[in-house]
């Protein structure tokens, strides 16, 4: 075949990819060593690949040792004690091959590493994997990571899963370990498949766990999220029982309960933010709901 001028001709891509993959964690020809995790596992790499693929690594490798003026010499190991070896190896695999091997045990940590290292394509691959691997036990941990790192796409996937499996999710350890901000994201949803009294009980349990962990009063740790509870949806009998319980175990600000009583007294929804008298997907009908709309 004749070519008029220059042309780009491609060889066997699979053979090239296999050759590059053979360099992953290969001490042969490597010029940088990482000491990773509590296990202090050695991971071997090549500066030129890391530097051209990731600006974070480029800065890390060019940064001089404390008290030195020149870039870190090749023989000096870089210690990364905060990351699991399996997670770091997954990041290295991606940098060398543009693909990554994930499982449900490391996917979230690889995701957070991708965010921290600024690896947008790796982050997207992790979100794709997590979206397909979400489970009742995993979803709150994934939601927490999404909220912490401002990853709205993963947050939305997690929220849809929580909405579809609300009763099961609120019983998990992951739910009890949510931050107040992440719990607030959940409680703002109209599509939670749970009735409000059950949701209030779940939030009370969350608050007691958070109180013990943070060593702060229950009402203090719950101050933000409880304002998303939709007390006007409770019947007068349920609201009276909640008020009595709240006196023994303070959780909900008195003014929030007072606003709910106002809705009943006025027989209309005005007097509280509109979202607080909007029925959720799992809300059981009550007689007074007709005048809240």
Buried (B, 14 or more C-beta within 10 A) or exposed (E): EEEEEEEEEEEEEEEEBEEEEEBBBEEEEBBBBBBBBEEEBBBBBBBEBBBEBBEBBBEBBEEEEEEEEEEBEEEEBBEBEEBBBBBBBBBBBBBBBEEBEBEEEBBBBBBBBBBBBEBEEBBBBBBBBBBEBBBBBBBBBBBBBBBBBEBEEBBEBBBBBBBBBBBBBBEBEBBBBBBBEBBBBBBEBEEBBBBBBBBBEBBBBBBBBBBEEEEEEBBEBBBBBBBBBBBBBBBBEBBEEBBEBBEEEBBBBEEBBEBBBBBBEEEEBEBBEEEBBBBBEBBBEBEBBEEBE
